[in-house]
């Protein structure tokens, strides 16, 4: 089975709870899942496991504080990650207009700069439509893991 690292960016806990639900579901299927609530760059440079970003977005379309340090290090150091698979699940609120799910776009761009390879489409979960983000995330992640 596959080992996966989930990089979490959470403001009020929704993305963290979603990541934990994903871990629980995938571990039931025999996968090894590490949820990184305060990721550091060394959490990805010491291995080659697929990355799944599960993040909320601030009102300004930015990355939550607990993921921001990782993001800044990633942009500054650009560790070479050729072909490393990654996926993005981003939670947001469409009432914010142009900044909706902006954190996912920032993380995607940063990972592309390391030569990582995106697998599947980004899952954008709108808080205006979905009260339980895991209900959308779990089917998406099962499809994502099949594409790895």
TORPA-4810 file (N, C-alpha, C, O; in nm, 3 decimals):
<nodes>
NODE_1_0.083_-0.119_0.000_0.000_0.000_0.000_0.087_0.125_0.000_0.210_0.117_0.014_X
NODE_2_0.025_0.239_-0.015_0.094_0.365_-0.032_0.113_0.438_0.101_0.025_0.435_0.187_X
NODE_3_0.228_0.503_0.115_0.253_0.593_0.228_0.231_0.734_0.177_0.281_0.770_0.071_X
NODE_4_0.156_0.814_0.252_0.119_0.950_0.210_0.145_1.046_0.324_0.129_1.011_0.441_X
NODE_5_0.186_1.167_0.290_0.203_1.274_0.389_0.100_1.382_0.360_0.093_1.434_0.248_X
NODE_6_0.022_1.416_0.460_-0.078_1.522_0.445_-0.026_1.647_0.516_-0.002_1.646_0.636_X
NODE_7_-0.010_1.754_0.439_0.032_1.883_0.491_-0.093_1.964_0.521_-0.172_1.992_0.431_X
NODE_8_-0.111_2.001_0.647_-0.236_2.065_0.689_-0.216_2.214_0.717_-0.120_2.255_0.782_X
NODE_9_-0.309_2.292_0.664_-0.319_2.435_0.697_-0.460_2.458_0.749_-0.556_2.447_0.673_X
NODE_10_-0.473_2.491_0.876_-0.607_2.499_0.935_-0.622_2.626_1.019_-0.530_2.665_1.091_X
NODE_11_-0.736_2.689_1.007_-0.764_2.810_1.084_-0.852_2.777_1.203_-0.816_2.804_1.318_X
NODE_12_-0.968_2.719_1.178_-1.062_2.685_1.284_-1.076_2.535_1.307_-1.161_2.492_1.385_X
NODE_13_-0.993_2.456_1.241_-0.993_2.313_1.263_-1.060_2.229_1.156_-1.049_2.107_1.160_X
NODE_14_-1.128_2.290_1.062_-1.199_2.214_0.958_-1.105_2.134_0.869_-1.132_2.017_0.840_X
NODE_15_-0.996_2.194_0.825_-0.900_2.123_0.739_-0.830_2.012_0.817_-0.804_1.905_0.763_X
NODE_16_-0.799_2.039_0.944_-0.735_1.937_1.027_-0.827_1.818_1.048_-0.784_1.704_1.038_X
NODE_17_-0.953_1.844_1.078_-1.049_1.735_1.096_-1.067_1.656_0.967_-1.080_1.533_0.970_X
NODE_18_-1.067_1.725_0.855_-1.079_1.658_0.725_-0.958_1.569_0.701_-0.972_1.455_0.657_X
NODE_19_-0.838_1.621_0.730_-0.716_1.542_0.712_-0.716_1.419_0.802_-0.675_1.311_0.760_X
NODE_20_-0.763_1.435_0.924_-0.768_1.321_1.016_-0.869_1.216_0.969_-0.845_1.096_0.981_X
NODE_21_-0.982_1.262_0.914_-1.080_1.167_0.858_-1.022_1.093_0.738_-1.046_0.973_0.721_X
NODE_22_-0.946_1.164_0.656_-0.881_1.101_0.541_-0.783_0.995_0.591_-0.780_0.883_0.540_X
NODE_23_-0.703_1.031_0.691_-0.607_0.934_0.746_-0.678_0.809_0.796_-0.639_0.697_0.765_X
NODE_24_-0.783_0.830_0.874_-0.858_0.717_0.930_-0.912_0.626_0.819_-0.900_0.503_0.828_X
NODE_25_-0.969_0.685_0.717_-1.027_0.609_0.606_-0.919_0.533_0.528_-0.936_0.416_0.496_X
NODE_26_-0.808_0.601_0.497_-0.703_0.538_0.418_-0.628_0.431_0.497_-0.586_0.330_0.440_X
NODE_27_-0.611_0.453_0.627_-0.545_0.351_0.709_-0.629_0.225_0.717_-0.575_0.114_0.727_X
NODE_28_-0.760_0.240_0.713_-0.850_0.124_0.709_-0.823_0.040_0.583_-0.838_-0.082_0.585_X
NODE_29_-0.785_0.108_0.475_-0.754_0.040_0.349_-0.610_-0.011_0.343_-0.570_-0.070_0.243_X
NODE_30_-0.533_0.011_0.450_-0.396_-0.039_0.455_-0.288_0.059_0.417_-0.171_0.022_0.411_X
NODE_31_-0.324_0.184_0.390_-0.224_0.286_0.357_-0.161_0.340_0.485_-0.222_0.336_0.592_X
NODE_32_-0.040_0.392_0.472_0.027_0.457_0.585_0.015_0.607_0.562_0.062_0.658_0.461_X
NODE_33_-0.047_0.678_0.656_-0.074_0.820_0.638_-0.017_0.898_0.757_-0.044_0.866_0.873_X
NODE_34_0.061_1.001_0.725_0.116_1.090_0.826_0.050_1.226_0.809_0.061_1.288_0.703_X
NODE_35_-0.018_1.273_0.914_-0.079_1.406_0.913_0.016_1.503_0.981_0.051_1.485_1.097_X
NODE_36_0.058_1.605_0.907_0.153_1.703_0.958_0.081_1.834_0.986_0.052_1.911_0.895_X
NODE_37_0.052_1.858_1.114_-0.025_1.976_1.154_0.058_2.104_1.150_0.005_2.212_1.127_X
NODE_38_0.187_2.092_1.173_0.280_2.205_1.166_0.400_2.160_1.084_0.510_2.143_1.138_X
NODE_39_0.380_2.142_0.953_0.486_2.083_0.871_0.610_2.171_0.863_0.604_2.294_0.869_X
NODE_40_0.723_2.103_0.849_0.851_2.168_0.827_0.906_2.113_0.695_0.866_2.005_0.651_X
NODE_41_0.993_2.186_0.634_1.047_2.144_0.506_1.114_2.007_0.515_1.107_1.928_0.421_X
NODE_42_1.179_1.979_0.628_1.244_1.848_0.646_1.144_1.733_0.644_1.182_1.618_0.622_X
NODE_43_1.015_1.762_0.667_0.912_1.658_0.662_0.893_1.604_0.521_0.840_1.494_0.503_X
NODE_44_0.935_1.680_0.420_0.922_1.630_0.283_1.056_1.601_0.217_1.063_1.521_0.124_X
NODE_45_1.163_1.664_0.265_1.293_1.641_0.201_1.359_1.512_0.247_1.455_1.467_0.186_X
NODE_46_1.308_1.453_0.353_1.368_1.330_0.407_1.303_1.203_0.350_1.336_1.093_0.394_X
NODE_47_1.212_1.218_0.254_1.141_1.103_0.197_1.087_1.141_0.060_1.102_1.254_0.015_X
NODE_48_1.023_1.044_-0.006_0.967_1.069_-0.139_0.819_1.033_-0.146_0.766_1.009_-0.255_X
NODE_49_0.753_1.030_-0.033_0.611_0.994_-0.027_0.525_1.098_-0.098_0.558_1.217_-0.096_X
NODE_50_0.415_1.055_-0.161_0.323_1.151_-0.221_0.273_1.250_-0.115_0.256_1.215_0.002_X
NODE_51_0.248_1.372_-0.160_0.201_1.478_-0.070_0.057_1.513_-0.102_0.018_1.523_-0.218_X
NODE_52_-0.019_1.530_0.004_-0.156_1.579_-0.010_-0.166_1.703_0.077_-0.150_1.696_0.199_X
NODE_53_-0.194_1.816_0.016_-0.214_1.940_0.090_-0.363_1.949_0.121_-0.447_1.940_0.032_X
NODE_54_-0.394_1.966_0.248_-0.533_1.985_0.291_-0.535_2.113_0.372_-0.494_2.115_0.489_X
NODE_55_-0.582_2.221_0.311_-0.570_2.351_0.375_-0.697_2.435_0.364_-0.772_2.425_0.267_X
NODE_56_-0.716_2.515_0.464_-0.818_2.619_0.459_-0.754_2.741_0.394_-0.634_2.742_0.366_X
NODE_57_-0.835_2.843_0.371_-0.787_2.968_0.315_-0.832_3.082_0.406_-0.946_3.084_0.452_X
NODE_58_-0.741_3.176_0.431_-0.781_3.292_0.511_-0.873_3.381_0.427_-0.885_3.361_0.306_X
NODE_59_-0.937_3.477_0.490_-1.027_3.567_0.420_-0.960_3.645_0.309_-1.026_3.688_0.214_X
NODE_60_-0.829_3.664_0.321_-0.753_3.736_0.218_-0.697_3.642_0.112_-0.621_3.685_0.026_X
NODE_61_-0.736_3.514_0.118_-0.689_3.418_0.019_-0.550_3.366_0.047_-0.481_3.318_-0.043_X
NODE_62_-0.508_3.374_0.172_-0.372_3.335_0.208_-0.369_3.203_0.284_-0.472_3.146_0.320_X
NODE_63_-0.247_3.158_0.306_-0.222_3.031_0.373_-0.234_3.049_0.525_-0.184_3.147_0.579_X
NODE_64_-0.298_2.955_0.594_-0.311_2.962_0.740_-0.173_2.963_0.809_-0.075_2.911_0.756_X
NODE_65_-0.170_3.023_0.925_-0.046_3.042_1.000_0.033_2.912_1.019_0.156_2.913_1.005_X
NODE_66_-0.034_2.801_1.051_0.040_2.679_1.081_0.107_2.616_0.958_0.193_2.529_0.973_X
NODE_67_0.069_2.657_0.838_0.130_2.607_0.714_0.221_2.712_0.651_0.299_2.681_0.561_X
NODE_68_0.210_2.835_0.697_0.282_2.946_0.635_0.433_2.931_0.643_0.502_2.959_0.546_X
NODE_69_0.487_2.888_0.757_0.632_2.873_0.772_0.684_2.772_0.669_0.787_2.795_0.605_X
NODE_70_0.614_2.660_0.654_0.651_2.559_0.554_0.651_2.621_0.414_0.746_2.602_0.337_X
NODE_71_0.545_2.693_0.382_0.531_2.755_0.250_0.646_2.851_0.222_0.704_2.849_0.113_X
NODE_72_0.680_2.934_0.319_0.789_3.031_0.302_0.922_2.958_0.280_0.999_2.994_0.191_X
NODE_73_0.948_2.855_0.360_1.071_2.775_0.343_1.073_2.709_0.205_1.177_2.707_0.139_X
NODE_74_0.961_2.656_0.163_0.951_2.591_0.033_0.985_2.689_-0.078_1.061_2.657_-0.169_X
NODE_75_0.928_2.809_-0.072_0.952_2.911_-0.175_1.095_2.962_-0.173_1.152_2.992_-0.278_X
NODE_76_1.154_2.972_-0.055_1.290_3.024_-0.044_1.395_2.921_-0.086_1.493_2.956_-0.152_X
NODE_77_1.375_2.794_-0.048_1.477_2.693_-0.072_1.454_2.610_-0.198_1.549_2.557_-0.255_X
NODE_78_1.330_2.600_-0.242_1.293_2.524_-0.361_1.368_2.390_-0.371_1.444_2.367_-0.465_X
NODE_79_1.346_2.302_-0.273_1.412_2.172_-0.279_1.364_2.094_-0.401_1.244_2.088_-0.428_X
NODE_80_1.457_2.037_-0.473_1.424_1.966_-0.596_1.342_1.841_-0.564_1.389_1.753_-0.491_X
NODE_81_1.220_1.833_-0.618_1.128_1.721_-0.594_1.078_1.666_-0.728_0.957_1.658_-0.749_X
NODE_82_1.168_1.629_-0.817_1.125_1.593_-0.953_1.026_1.477_-0.957_1.054_1.366_-0.910_X
NODE_83_0.910_1.506_-1.014_0.808_1.403_-1.032_0.734_1.360_-0.907_0.648_1.272_-0.914_X
NODE_84_0.765_1.418_-0.793_0.697_1.379_-0.670_0.548_1.410_-0.682_0.511_1.525_-0.708_X
NODE_85_0.461_1.310_-0.664_0.318_1.335_-0.679_0.260_1.415_-0.564_0.296_1.395_-0.448_X
NODE_86_0.170_1.507_-0.599_0.099_1.583_-0.497_-0.044_1.610_-0.541_-0.076_1.608_-0.660_X
NODE_87_-0.129_1.635_-0.443_-0.267_1.672_-0.467_-0.306_1.783_-0.372_-0.241_1.806_-0.270_X
NODE_88_-0.414_1.853_-0.406_-0.457_1.969_-0.327_-0.605_1.957_-0.294_-0.689_1.942_-0.383_X
NODE_89_-0.636_1.966_-0.165_-0.773_1.984_-0.116_-0.773_2.117_-0.045_-0.696_2.138_0.049_X
NODE_90_-0.859_2.207_-0.088_-0.861_2.340_-0.026_-1.003_2.376_0.013_-1.097_2.362_-0.065_X
NODE_91_-1.016_2.425_0.136_-1.145_2.467_0.189_-1.151_2.620_0.184_-1.054_2.688_0.217_X
NODE_92_-1.265_2.671_0.143_-1.280_2.815_0.134_-1.426_2.854_0.140_-1.514_2.772_0.163_X
NODE_93_-1.448_2.981_0.119_-1.582_3.039_0.124_-1.598_3.126_0.001_-1.533_3.230_-0.011_X
NODE_94_-1.685_3.084_-0.091_-1.700_3.154_-0.218_-1.751_3.297_-0.204_-1.742_3.375_-0.299_X
NODE_95_-1.804_3.332_-0.088_-1.850_3.470_-0.069_-1.734_3.568_-0.067_-1.755_3.689_-0.074_X
NODE_96_-1.611_3.517_-0.056_-1.493_3.604_-0.058_-1.447_3.638_-0.199_-1.349_3.709_-0.218_X
NODE_97_-1.518_3.587_-0.299_-1.490_3.623_-0.438_-1.355_3.577_-0.489_-1.326_3.457_-0.490_X
NODE_98_-1.272_3.672_-0.532_-1.146_3.641_-0.597_-1.046_3.566_-0.509_-0.956_3.500_-0.561_X
NODE_99_-1.061_3.574_-0.379_-0.964_3.507_-0.290_-1.010_3.366_-0.252_-0.941_3.297_-0.176_X
NODE_100_-1.124_3.321_-0.305_-1.178_3.188_-0.275_-1.074_3.080_-0.305_-1.028_3.068_-0.419_X
NODE_101_-1.039_3.003_-0.205_-0.945_2.890_-0.217_-0.806_2.932_-0.264_-0.735_2.854_-0.326_X
NODE_102_-0.768_3.054_-0.233_-0.637_3.106_-0.274_-0.519_3.030_-0.216_-0.415_3.020_-0.280_X
NODE_103_-0.533_2.977_-0.096_-0.422_2.904_-0.033_-0.384_2.781_-0.116_-0.266_2.748_-0.127_X
NODE_104_-0.481_2.715_-0.174_-0.453_2.599_-0.258_-0.373_2.638_-0.381_-0.282_2.566_-0.422_X
NODE_105_-0.407_2.751_-0.440_-0.334_2.798_-0.558_-0.190_2.832_-0.523_-0.099_2.802_-0.600_X
NODE_106_-0.169_2.895_-0.407_-0.033_2.930_-0.364_0.051_2.804_-0.341_0.167_2.798_-0.383_X
NODE_107_-0.008_2.705_-0.275_0.066_2.581_-0.249_0.096_2.506_-0.379_0.205_2.452_-0.397_X
NODE_108_0.000_2.504_-0.469_0.020_2.437_-0.598_0.137_2.501_-0.674_0.225_2.431_-0.725_X
NODE_109_0.136_2.632_-0.681_0.242_2.703_-0.751_0.379_2.674_-0.689_0.476_2.650_-0.761_X
NODE_110_0.386_2.675_-0.557_0.513_2.650_-0.488_0.562_2.508_-0.515_0.681_2.488_-0.538_X
NODE_111_0.473_2.410_-0.513_0.514_2.272_-0.538_0.556_2.252_-0.683_0.649_2.177_-0.711_X
NODE_112_0.487_2.318_-0.776_0.529_2.311_-0.916_0.672_2.362_-0.933_0.749_2.309_-1.014_X
NODE_113_0.708_2.465_-0.858_0.842_2.523_-0.868_0.951_2.426_-0.821_1.068_2.446_-0.853_X
NODE_114_0.914_2.324_-0.747_1.012_2.223_-0.704_1.020_2.107_-0.802_1.095_2.012_-0.780_X
NODE_115_0.943_2.112_-0.909_0.933_2.009_-1.013_0.847_1.891_-0.968_0.853_1.784_-1.028_X
NODE_116_0.766_1.911_-0.864_0.671_1.808_-0.823_0.562_1.796_-0.930_0.542_1.887_-1.011_X
NODE_117_0.491_1.684_-0.929_0.391_1.653_-1.032_0.253_1.645_-0.970_0.228_1.563_-0.882_X
NODE_118_0.164_1.731_-1.017_0.027_1.731_-0.964_-0.051_1.613_-1.021_-0.046_1.584_-1.140_X
NODE_119_-0.122_1.546_-0.931_-0.207_1.433_-0.969_-0.352_1.473_-0.947_-0.390_1.511_-0.836_X
NODE_120_-0.432_1.466_-1.051_-0.574_1.501_-1.041_-0.598_1.650_-1.034_-0.505_1.731_-1.030_X
NODE_121_-0.724_1.685_-1.032_-0.765_1.824_-1.020_-0.770_1.864_-0.873_-0.788_1.779_-0.786_X
NODE_122_-0.755_1.991_-0.847_-0.769_2.043_-0.712_-0.915_2.029_-0.667_-1.007_2.059_-0.743_X
NODE_123_-0.933_1.982_-0.545_-1.067_1.976_-0.487_-1.090_2.104_-0.408_-1.022_2.129_-0.308_X
NODE_124_-1.185_2.186_-0.454_-1.221_2.310_-0.385_-1.354_2.286_-0.314_-1.456_2.258_-0.377_X
NODE_125_-1.351_2.298_-0.181_-1.471_2.273_-0.102_-1.521_2.408_-0.051_-1.451_2.479_0.021_X
NODE_126_-1.643_2.441_-0.088_-1.704_2.570_-0.056_-1.787_2.559_0.071_-1.883_2.482_0.077_X
NODE_127_-1.749_2.637_0.172_-1.823_2.637_0.299_-1.966_2.687_0.284_-2.050_2.662_0.370_X
NODE_128_-1.995_2.758_0.176_-2.131_2.807_0.151_-2.222_2.692_0.106_-2.344_2.703_0.115_X
NODE_129_-2.161_2.582_0.059_-2.239_2.470_0.007_-2.224_2.342_0.089_-2.313_2.257_0.087_X
NODE_130_-2.114_2.327_0.158_-2.081_2.202_0.227_-2.048_2.228_0.373_-1.954_2.301_0.404_X
NODE_131_-2.125_2.169_0.461_-2.099_2.184_0.605_-2.004_2.075_0.657_-1.944_2.091_0.763_X
NODE_132_-1.991_1.966_0.584_-1.903_1.855_0.623_-1.804_1.830_0.509_-1.832_1.750_0.420_X
NODE_133_-1.689_1.898_0.512_-1.593_1.887_0.402_-1.546_1.744_0.374_-1.513_1.711_0.261_X
NODE_134_-1.544_1.660_0.478_-1.499_1.523_0.457_-1.592_1.446_0.363_-1.549_1.350_0.299_X
NODE_135_-1.718_1.488_0.354_-1.812_1.419_0.265_-1.771_1.435_0.118_-1.803_1.350_0.035_X
NODE_136_-1.702_1.543_0.085_-1.651_1.563_-0.050_-1.508_1.512_-0.061_-1.468_1.460_-0.166_X
NODE_137_-1.431_1.527_0.046_-1.289_1.492_0.042_-1.265_1.342_0.031_-1.175_1.300_-0.042_X
NODE_138_-1.342_1.260_0.102_-1.316_1.117_0.103_-1.331_1.051_-0.035_-1.242_0.976_-0.075_X
NODE_139_-1.439_1.076_-0.108_-1.448_1.017_-0.243_-1.337_1.069_-0.336_-1.282_0.995_-0.417_X
NODE_140_-1.306_1.198_-0.322_-1.202_1.257_-0.406_-1.067_1.191_-0.378_-0.994_1.156_-0.471_X
NODE_141_-1.033_1.173_-0.249_-0.902_1.118_-0.214_-0.890_0.972_-0.257_-0.780_0.927_-0.290_X
NODE_142_-0.999_0.897_-0.257_-0.995_0.759_-0.306_-0.961_0.757_-0.455_-0.883_0.672_-0.499_X
NODE_143_-1.018_0.847_-0.532_-0.987_0.857_-0.674_-0.842_0.905_-0.693_-0.771_0.853_-0.779_X
NODE_144_-0.800_1.002_-0.613_-0.664_1.055_-0.621_-0.561_0.946_-0.596_-0.464_0.934_-0.671_X
NODE_145_-0.582_0.866_-0.494_-0.484_0.763_-0.460_-0.475_0.656_-0.568_-0.369_0.596_-0.587_X
NODE_146_-0.584_0.631_-0.639_-0.580_0.536_-0.752_-0.495_0.587_-0.868_-0.441_0.509_-0.946_X
NODE_147_-0.485_0.720_-0.877_-0.408_0.781_-0.986_-0.258_0.789_-0.958_-0.179_0.820_-1.047_X
NODE_148_-0.220_0.762_-0.834_-0.076_0.774_-0.798_0.008_0.673_-0.874_0.129_0.668_-0.857_X
</nodes>
